[in-house]
Amino acid sequence: MAEAKPRLVKATASWKGGGLQGKIDYLNGVKLDYVAPPPLGPRTDLITPEGSLVAALCMCYSLTLVAFLQGMKIEVSELEVRGVGEAPADLGPGKGFKKIELKPVLKVKKEDREKALQAINQAKDFCLVANSLKAPITLSPEVKT
C-alpha cells in the first residue's frame, strides 16, 4: 500500500528590528507577536518560543486524548492538560528542554476510570508533537470521578 502524502505545516517568523521580538504568521492566517523569554526579553505579555512549544504539546496531546476518549465511548465532563517544561538556565549548542511534564486532569464516570487511564497513556504514544521532541515527556494524570 502506498504511503499517504505528508501534510505540510507552515509558519513564517519575521523580524523588523527593534529588539528580541517578532511576528509569527501561520498558514491559516493567524498572526501573533512573540518575544524572547526573560531574561533575554523585557516583555512578559506576549508568547515566547519556549512557551509555544509547551503549548503546542498541550494542544496536540489534549486533542489526541479527546479522540481516544471519544473512540472508547468515555464521557468526560471536565478536561484540562497542563504542561510544565524544564528549560536550561543558559543557552548553548545542544541544549534543550530537560523534560516536559503533562498533567491531564479529567472527570469521568467511576466505571470509566481505568479505561480513561488507558486512553491517557495511549494518547501520548500517538501525539505528533510529543513524538517530534527529544526531551522526555512524563504524564502525571489526575482522574476525578
LUMZAGU-813962 format. One record per residue: residue in one letter; x, y, z of N, C-alpha, C, O, CB in turn. Coordinates in Angstrom, 3 decimals. Glycine has a CB too. Layout:
<recs>
resn;n_c1;n_c2;n_c3;ca_c1;ca_c2;ca_c3;c_c1;c_c2;c_c3;o_c1;o_c2;o_c3;cb_c1;cb_c2;cb_c3
A;X;Y;Z;X;Y;Z;X;Y;Z;X;Y;Z;X;Y;Z .
...
</recs>
This chain:
<recs>
resn;n_c1;n_c2;n_c3;ca_c1;ca_c2;ca_c3;c_c1;c_c2;c_c3;o_c1;o_c2;o_c3;cb_c1;cb_c2;cb_c3
M;0.849;-1.176;0.000;0.000;0.000;0.000;0.896;1.241;0.000;1.898;1.287;0.714;-0.967;-0.003;1.229 .
A;0.537;2.236;-0.794;1.315;3.466;-0.901;1.149;4.307;0.358;0.067;4.387;0.939;0.893;4.271;-2.142 .
E;2.247;4.926;0.760;2.206;5.787;1.938;1.477;7.075;1.596;1.651;7.621;0.506;3.632;6.087;2.458 .
A;0.665;7.562;2.520;-0.085;8.804;2.312;0.875;9.974;2.163;1.938;10.006;2.784;-1.065;9.058;3.481 .
K;0.492;10.918;1.346;1.296;12.121;1.139;1.313;12.938;2.432;0.258;13.169;3.024;0.737;12.970;-0.049 .
P;2.484;13.375;2.877;2.542;14.137;4.136;1.841;15.489;4.012;1.804;16.096;2.942;4.001;14.349;4.561 .
R;1.288;15.942;5.138;0.708;17.282;5.220;1.848;18.259;5.461;2.779;17.958;6.208;-0.379;17.379;6.356 .
L;1.781;19.397;4.850;2.783;20.430;5.099;2.221;21.412;6.120;1.119;21.934;5.951;3.184;21.162;3.778 .
V;2.973;21.655;7.158;2.590;22.610;8.196;3.558;23.772;8.076;4.768;23.601;8.221;2.618;21.965;9.649 .
K;3.021;24.951;7.812;3.882;26.093;7.514;3.661;27.242;8.484;2.551;27.468;8.967;3.645;26.569;6.097 .
A;4.717;27.947;8.753;4.672;29.180;9.537;5.848;30.039;9.081;6.850;29.523;8.587;4.731;28.891;11.096 .
T;5.716;31.341;9.250;6.790;32.263;8.896;7.031;33.200;10.069;6.112;33.868;10.543;6.445;33.063;7.603 .
A;8.273;33.245;10.532;8.660;34.188;11.584;9.349;35.373;10.914;10.228;35.195;10.071;9.602;33.511;12.655 .
S;8.942;36.580;11.294;9.555;37.774;10.716;10.020;38.712;11.823;9.425;38.785;12.898;8.566;38.498;9.778 .
W;11.099;39.424;11.526;11.683;40.380;12.460;11.886;41.681;11.707;12.410;41.684;10.593;13.032;39.853;13.067 .
K;11.476;42.780;12.309;11.582;44.083;11.645;12.558;45.007;12.360;12.601;46.201;12.066;10.215;44.745;11.565 .
G;13.332;44.482;13.283;14.257;45.310;14.041;13.642;45.751;15.348;12.437;45.612;15.559;14.679;46.519;13.229 .
G;14.477;46.285;16.229;13.951;46.842;17.465;13.952;45.904;18.643;13.151;46.090;19.559;12.594;47.305;17.243 .
G;14.794;44.922;18.667;14.871;44.068;19.850;14.544;42.618;19.559;14.430;42.204;18.405;13.948;44.580;20.908 .
L;14.394;41.857;20.631;14.149;40.423;20.519;12.645;40.141;20.510;12.086;39.578;21.451;14.834;39.664;21.677 .
Q;12.017;40.556;19.411;10.591;40.320;19.227;10.314;40.211;17.738;11.083;40.696;16.908;9.739;41.453;19.876 .
G;9.214;39.574;17.420;8.862;39.402;16.018;7.404;39.041;15.873;6.613;39.195;16.803;9.731;38.338;15.373 .
K;7.056;38.556;14.685;5.685;38.158;14.388;5.745;36.785;13.740;6.602;36.519;12.898;4.960;39.201;13.459 .
I;4.826;35.917;14.143;4.705;34.593;13.535;3.399;34.574;12.749;2.346;34.947;13.266;4.744;33.445;14.621 .
D;3.479;34.137;11.502;2.309;34.009;10.635;2.112;32.531;10.330;3.011;31.862;9.823;2.474;34.843;9.315 .
Y;0.920;32.034;10.647;0.574;30.648;10.360;-0.127;30.573;9.009;-0.678;31.564;8.531;-0.323;30.056;11.479 .
L;-0.104;29.412;8.407;-0.717;29.194;7.102;-2.206;29.546;7.103;-2.737;29.985;6.083;-0.527;27.746;6.676 .
N;-2.884;29.355;8.246;-4.323;29.600;8.308;-4.689;31.068;8.535;-5.867;31.388;8.698;-4.922;28.768;9.401 .
G;-3.709;31.957;8.546;-3.986;33.378;8.687;-3.807;33.934;10.085;-3.880;35.149;10.271;-5.351;33.644;8.249 .
V;-3.576;33.086;11.070;-3.348;33.568;12.431;-1.979;34.247;12.489;-0.984;33.704;12.010;-3.436;32.396;13.468 .
K;-1.944;35.434;13.076;-0.699;36.184;13.217;-0.541;36.559;14.685;-1.453;37.125;15.287;-0.688;37.459;12.301 .
L;0.604;36.247;15.254;0.857;36.541;16.660;2.221;37.198;16.822;3.183;36.840;16.143;0.773;35.259;17.507 .
D;2.288;38.165;17.732;3.578;38.740;18.099;4.226;37.828;19.123;3.537;37.208;19.933;3.422;40.189;18.657 .
Y;5.541;37.745;19.091;6.272;36.939;20.073;7.506;37.690;20.535;7.977;38.612;19.870;6.665;35.566;19.483 .
V;8.018;37.281;21.677;9.214;37.896;22.254;10.130;36.797;22.798;9.717;35.654;22.989;8.834;38.911;23.381 .
A;11.366;37.176;23.038;12.287;36.273;23.719;11.866;36.168;25.181;11.377;37.139;25.758;13.766;36.768;23.593 .
P;12.053;35.003;25.776;11.658;34.855;27.178;12.595;35.628;28.101;13.745;35.882;27.743;11.639;33.376;27.572 .
P;12.112;36.006;29.287;13.009;36.616;30.271;14.115;35.622;30.611;13.830;34.425;30.652;12.229;37.044;31.559 .
P;15.309;36.021;30.849;15.781;37.403;30.993;16.222;38.040;29.675;16.653;39.193;29.676;16.925;37.446;31.968 .
L;16.127;37.318;28.541;16.563;37.874;27.259;15.651;38.981;26.771;16.120;39.976;26.218;16.636;36.785;26.218 .
G;14.364;38.819;26.969;13.398;39.821;26.540;12.749;40.474;27.741;12.438;39.801;28.724;12.337;39.199;25.636 .
P;12.541;41.783;27.671;11.981;42.502;28.819;10.469;42.351;28.963;9.930;42.604;30.040;12.319;43.957;28.709 .
R;9.769;41.941;27.894;8.312;41.873;27.949;7.862;40.487;28.384;8.498;39.480;28.074;7.700;42.230;26.587 .
T;6.757;40.461;29.106;6.192;39.179;29.549;4.733;39.033;29.120;4.045;38.112;29.559;6.302;39.048;31.073 .
D;4.261;39.943;28.263;2.847;39.941;27.889;2.576;39.287;26.534;1.451;39.356;26.038;2.333;41.351;27.870 .
L;3.575;38.660;25.931;3.406;38.016;24.631;3.908;36.578;24.692;4.575;36.180;25.648;4.150;38.802;23.530 .
I;3.581;35.809;23.664;4.053;34.431;23.621;5.557;34.391;23.412;6.153;35.324;22.875;3.341;33.649;22.513 .
T;6.155;33.293;23.848;7.582;33.050;23.639;7.720;31.735;22.874;6.799;30.919;22.887;8.370;33.003;25.007 .
P;8.851;31.517;22.209;9.036;30.237;21.518;8.944;29.044;22.473;8.328;28.033;22.138;10.385;30.221;20.806 .
E;9.545;29.153;23.646;9.527;28.056;24.605;8.112;27.782;25.114;7.684;26.632;25.208;10.454;28.364;25.775 .
G;7.403;28.849;25.437;6.017;28.692;25.880;5.139;28.111;24.778;4.240;27.313;25.043;5.454;30.033;26.338 .
S;5.405;28.516;23.550;4.628;27.995;22.421;4.886;26.516;22.198;3.977;25.785;21.805;4.951;28.771;21.152 .
L;6.116;26.058;22.442;6.409;24.637;22.289;5.632;23.823;23.323;5.031;22.803;22.986;7.925;24.376;22.426 .
V;5.642;24.265;24.565;4.884;23.564;25.610;3.387;23.641;25.303;2.665;22.662;25.494;5.186;24.171;27.016 .
A;2.916;24.797;24.829;1.501;24.942;24.478;1.134;24.025;23.315;0.066;23.414;23.327;1.181;26.405;24.119 .
A;2.006;23.920;22.309;1.736;23.032;21.171;1.630;21.584;21.638;0.779;20.835;21.159;2.841;23.166;20.100 .
L;2.481;21.197;22.558;2.409;19.841;23.097;1.093;19.639;23.851;0.443;18.607;23.681;3.611;19.562;24.026 .
C;0.693;20.601;24.677;-0.576;20.500;25.415;-1.764;20.401;24.459;-2.665;19.590;24.670;-0.753;21.714;26.347 .
M;-1.766;21.223;23.414;-2.873;21.209;22.456;-2.950;19.872;21.724;-4.016;19.262;21.644;-2.720;22.352;21.446 .
C;-1.821;19.423;21.195;-1.795;18.182;20.431;-2.195;17.002;21.313;-3.010;16.167;20.920;-0.401;17.951;19.826 .
Y;-1.614;16.944;22.501;-1.918;15.835;23.406;-3.398;15.852;23.800;-4.039;14.801;23.819;-1.026;15.906;24.666 .
S;-3.948;17.028;24.115;-5.346;17.085;24.550;-6.286;16.653;23.428;-7.261;15.947;23.688;-5.704;18.503;25.021 .
L;-6.019;17.057;22.197;-6.864;16.652;21.072;-6.745;15.156;20.804;-7.735;14.495;20.488;-6.491;17.440;19.814 .
T;-5.541;14.629;20.929;-5.338;13.188;20.753;-6.065;12.427;21.851;-6.696;11.402;21.589;-3.829;12.835;20.760 .
L;-5.979;12.926;23.081;-6.669;12.291;24.200;-8.182;12.315;23.991;-8.855;11.312;24.228;-6.305;12.988;25.517 .
V;-8.715;13.442;23.552;-10.157;13.532;23.292;-10.567;12.496;22.240;-11.600;11.842;22.386;-10.542;14.964;22.821 .
A;-9.767;12.344;21.188;-10.087;11.360;20.150;-10.126;9.949;20.734;-11.019;9.169;20.402;-9.060;11.431;19.004 .
F;-9.172;9.614;21.597;-9.172;8.297;22.233;-10.370;8.132;23.156;-11.021;7.088;23.139;-7.876;8.081;23.015 .
L;-10.671;9.143;23.957;-11.804;9.064;24.874;-13.114;8.889;24.111;-13.966;8.093;24.506;-11.868;10.318;25.753 .
Q;-13.275;9.634;23.018;-14.485;9.502;22.212;-14.556;8.121;21.575;-15.621;7.504;21.542;-14.533;10.590;21.131 .
G;-13.426;7.636;21.067;-13.393;6.316;20.449;-13.712;5.198;21.433;-14.266;4.166;21.053;-12.042;6.074;19.833 .
M;-13.360;5.408;22.702;-13.642;4.424;23.744;-15.005;4.666;24.392;-15.384;3.975;25.338;-12.545;4.455;24.806 .
K;-15.739;5.657;23.873;-17.082;5.990;24.379;-17.078;6.351;25.862;-17.959;5.947;26.620;-18.029;4.821;24.149 .
I;-16.065;7.120;26.255;-15.948;7.579;27.641;-16.463;9.016;27.704;-15.954;9.893;27.006;-14.460;7.484;28.159 .
E;-17.469;9.252;28.536;-17.995;10.597;28.733;-17.067;11.368;29.667;-16.709;10.891;30.744;-19.440;10.551;29.305 .
V;-16.691;12.550;29.241;-15.810;13.403;30.037;-16.542;14.704;30.328;-17.027;15.370;29.414;-14.456;13.673;29.300 .
S;-16.620;15.061;31.604;-17.307;16.297;31.959;-16.314;17.428;32.238;-16.712;18.581;32.410;-18.201;16.071;33.178 .
E;-15.043;17.098;32.281;-14.011;18.106;32.572;-12.712;17.597;31.981;-12.374;16.427;32.158;-13.865;18.379;34.125 .
L;-11.973;18.453;31.279;-10.669;18.062;30.737;-9.770;19.285;30.644;-10.153;20.321;30.101;-10.821;17.391;29.345 .
E;-8.588;19.142;31.175;-7.579;20.194;31.112;-6.229;19.502;31.056;-6.010;18.509;31.750;-7.676;21.182;32.339 .
V;-5.328;20.016;30.240;-3.970;19.477;30.180;-3.011;20.616;30.481;-2.927;21.591;29.735;-3.662;18.827;28.780 .
R;-2.295;20.479;31.576;-1.285;21.471;31.966;0.081;20.938;31.554;0.349;19.743;31.674;-1.333;21.770;33.512 .
G;0.928;21.811;31.077;2.278;21.416;30.699;3.302;22.247;31.434;3.136;23.456;31.598;2.478;21.547;29.196 .
V;4.369;21.591;31.880;5.462;22.285;32.556;6.760;21.786;31.949;7.106;20.612;32.073;5.429;22.051;34.111 .
G;7.473;22.689;31.293;8.747;22.325;30.690;9.895;22.837;31.532;9.865;23.963;32.029;8.848;22.870;29.268 .
E;10.910;21.999;31.688;12.114;22.409;32.421;13.184;22.779;31.397;13.833;21.917;30.805;12.622;21.266;33.388 .
A;13.346;24.096;31.207;14.303;24.621;30.232;15.637;24.913;30.929;15.666;25.204;32.124;13.745;25.907;29.547 .
P;16.728;24.836;30.182;18.027;25.128;30.800;18.136;26.603;31.186;17.522;27.464;30.556;19.173;24.749;29.843 .
A;18.911;26.882;32.215;19.095;28.264;32.675;19.918;29.076;31.677;19.725;30.285;31.549;19.775;28.282;34.053 .
D;20.818;28.424;30.981;21.643;29.119;30.000;21.476;28.437;28.642;21.120;27.261;28.561;23.142;29.133;30.436 .
L;21.738;29.194;27.587;21.592;28.680;26.234;22.943;28.248;25.686;23.979;28.777;26.088;20.955;29.734;25.320 .
G;22.931;27.310;24.791;24.167;26.867;24.168;23.898;25.726;23.200;22.791;25.193;23.142;25.179;26.436;25.228 .
P;24.922;25.361;22.443;24.754;24.285;21.462;24.276;22.989;22.117;24.810;22.566;23.142;26.068;24.037;20.723 .
G;23.288;22.382;21.524;22.792;21.097;22.006;21.888;21.167;23.224;21.399;20.136;23.685;23.931;20.232;22.317 .
K;21.657;22.359;23.753;20.804;22.473;24.944;19.344;22.553;24.534;18.992;23.190;23.541;21.192;23.710;25.787 .
G;18.513;21.902;25.310;17.089;21.913;25.061;16.361;21.653;26.362;16.970;21.619;27.431;16.702;20.874;23.995 .
F;15.069;21.471;26.266;14.293;21.152;27.456;14.849;19.888;28.094;15.142;18.913;27.402;12.793;20.979;27.113 .
K;14.994;19.906;29.413;15.463;18.721;30.138;14.346;17.691;30.214;14.589;16.490;30.106;15.951;19.097;31.560 .
K;13.114;18.173;30.403;11.935;17.311;30.441;10.706;18.188;30.349;10.751;19.390;30.612;11.904;16.438;31.732 .
I;9.595;17.551;29.964;8.310;18.239;29.946;7.308;17.315;30.618;7.197;16.140;30.270;7.862;18.616;28.479 .
E;6.590;17.855;31.573;5.580;17.078;32.285;4.198;17.529;31.821;3.885;18.719;31.824;5.731;17.239;33.830 .
L;3.387;16.568;31.427;1.992;16.832;31.090;1.128;16.361;32.241;1.292;15.255;32.755;1.582;16.131;29.761 .
K;0.204;17.223;32.636;-0.693;16.908;33.750;-2.137;16.938;33.255;-2.825;17.949;33.402;-0.494;17.908;34.930 .
P;-2.600;15.820;32.664;-4.003;15.791;32.262;-4.910;15.632;33.480;-4.689;14.762;34.322;-4.250;14.652;31.262 .
V;-5.922;16.473;33.562;-6.910;16.407;34.636;-8.261;16.215;33.964;-8.685;17.046;33.161;-6.887;17.707;35.552 .
L;-8.935;15.118;34.294;-10.231;14.884;33.695;-11.187;14.259;34.682;-10.789;13.621;35.656;-10.097;14.010;32.481 .
K;-12.465;14.461;34.402;-13.517;13.909;35.250;-14.371;12.982;34.391;-14.891;13.372;33.346;-14.389;15.045;35.902 .
V;-14.498;11.738;34.867;-15.260;10.711;34.151;-16.143;9.971;35.147;-16.034;10.166;36.357;-14.311;9.716;33.405 .
K;-17.008;9.131;34.627;-17.812;8.278;35.496;-16.880;7.278;36.177;-15.860;6.872;35.620;-18.941;7.543;34.690 .
K;-17.256;6.894;37.389;-16.420;5.995;38.187;-16.064;4.717;37.423;-14.926;4.252;37.483;-17.133;5.637;39.490 .
E;-17.032;4.157;36.709;-16.791;2.895;35.996;-15.864;3.064;34.792;-15.399;2.066;34.241;-18.111;2.303;35.538 .
D;-15.583;4.304;34.366;-14.695;4.553;33.221;-13.277;4.943;33.622;-12.443;5.218;32.759;-15.275;5.637;32.357 .
R;-13.001;4.969;34.912;-11.698;5.450;35.396;-10.527;4.674;34.788;-9.587;5.293;34.289;-11.638;5.349;36.917 .
E;-10.558;3.356;34.813;-9.435;2.554;34.305;-9.270;2.717;32.795;-8.147;2.785;32.295;-9.640;1.071;34.649 .
K;-10.383;2.778;32.072;-10.311;2.996;30.623;-9.748;4.384;30.318;-9.008;4.558;29.349;-11.708;2.832;29.979 .
A;-10.098;5.364;31.140;-9.579;6.719;30.943;-8.062;6.748;31.137;-7.354;7.419;30.386;-10.261;7.706;31.914 .
L;-7.567;6.031;32.129;-6.114;5.952;32.343;-5.424;5.302;31.149;-4.324;5.702;30.768;-5.797;5.162;33.628 .
Q;-6.059;4.316;30.570;-5.518;3.672;29.370;-5.451;4.677;28.216;-4.452;4.744;27.501;-6.383;2.445;28.970 .
A;-6.510;5.449;28.043;-6.547;6.463;26.984;-5.467;7.523;27.203;-4.847;7.989;26.248;-7.934;7.127;26.924 .
I;-5.248;7.898;28.452;-4.227;8.896;28.783;-2.850;8.444;28.301;-2.104;9.236;27.724;-4.198;9.155;30.303 .
N;-2.515;7.196;28.529;-1.213;6.670;28.112;-1.133;6.478;26.600;-0.103;6.774;25.994;-0.934;5.349;28.813 .
Q;-2.200;5.989;25.989;-2.193;5.778;24.545;-2.076;7.097;23.787;-1.407;7.164;22.756;-3.457;5.040;24.115 .
A;-2.719;8.138;24.291;-2.691;9.432;23.610;-1.260;9.948;23.479;-0.912;10.548;22.463;-3.556;10.453;24.364 .
K;-0.444;9.726;24.478;0.951;10.182;24.405;1.689;9.484;23.265;2.488;10.107;22.565;1.677;9.923;25.743 .
D;1.424;8.201;23.081;2.097;7.439;22.031;1.701;7.898;20.632;2.469;7.722;19.687;1.791;5.967;22.187 .
F;0.510;8.486;20.485;0.013;8.898;19.174;0.113;10.403;18.929;-0.227;10.872;17.843;-1.413;8.466;19.022 .
C;0.573;11.161;19.917;0.659;12.619;19.800;1.828;13.000;18.888;2.984;12.716;19.203;0.826;13.276;21.201 .
L;1.525;13.640;17.764;2.547;14.013;16.788;3.617;14.922;17.391;4.808;14.719;17.152;1.901;14.701;15.599 .
V;3.207;15.906;18.158;4.183;16.828;18.746;5.063;16.098;19.759;6.278;16.293;19.770;3.467;18.021;19.420 .
A;4.469;15.265;20.604;5.257;14.501;21.580;6.280;13.624;20.875;7.423;13.516;21.318;4.340;13.636;22.463 .
N;5.875;13.004;19.787;6.773;12.122;19.054;7.856;12.877;18.298;8.807;12.267;17.809;5.987;11.279;18.094 .
S;7.725;14.191;18.195;8.696;15.015;17.477;9.742;15.639;18.384;10.678;16.276;17.900;7.985;16.096;16.727 .
L;9.601;15.468;19.677;10.514;16.098;20.639;11.500;15.075;21.190;11.167;13.900;21.343;9.723;16.749;21.794 .
K;12.714;15.531;21.486;13.677;14.612;22.094;13.686;14.699;23.621;14.239;13.820;24.282;15.067;14.897;21.559 .
A;13.095;15.727;24.177;13.009;15.834;25.642;12.068;14.760;26.168;11.035;14.489;25.556;12.521;17.252;26.077 .
P;12.414;14.142;27.303;11.487;13.164;27.882;10.186;13.832;28.315;10.186;14.923;28.886;12.136;12.453;29.079 .
I;9.083;13.153;28.029;7.760;13.662;28.389;7.144;12.691;29.381;7.012;11.498;29.107;6.843;13.840;27.125 .
T;6.766;13.226;30.550;6.155;12.397;31.569;4.693;12.787;31.737;4.304;13.921;31.457;6.911;12.524;32.903 .
L;3.897;11.841;32.193;2.481;12.076;32.443;2.216;11.987;33.941;2.677;11.060;34.606;1.603;11.061;31.667 .
S;1.480;12.946;34.462;1.033;12.934;35.853;-0.467;13.170;35.848;-0.927;14.273;36.142;1.782;14.018;36.717 .
P;-1.241;12.123;35.511;-2.683;12.321;35.374;-3.418;12.406;36.692;-2.992;11.862;37.711;-3.262;11.221;34.571 .
E;-4.541;13.109;36.640;-5.489;13.147;37.755;-6.855;12.836;37.163;-7.398;13.618;36.383;-5.479;14.552;38.506 .
V;-7.402;11.692;37.538;-8.701;11.294;37.013;-9.714;11.381;38.166;-9.651;10.615;39.128;-8.651;9.839;36.392 .
K;-10.634;12.322;38.041;-11.674;12.514;39.048;-12.910;11.737;38.631;-13.170;11.540;37.444;-12.006;14.022;39.235 .
T;-13.668;11.298;39.628;-14.919;10.596;39.337;-16.078;11.293;40.036;-17.222;10.856;39.917;-14.836;9.116;39.775 .
</recs>
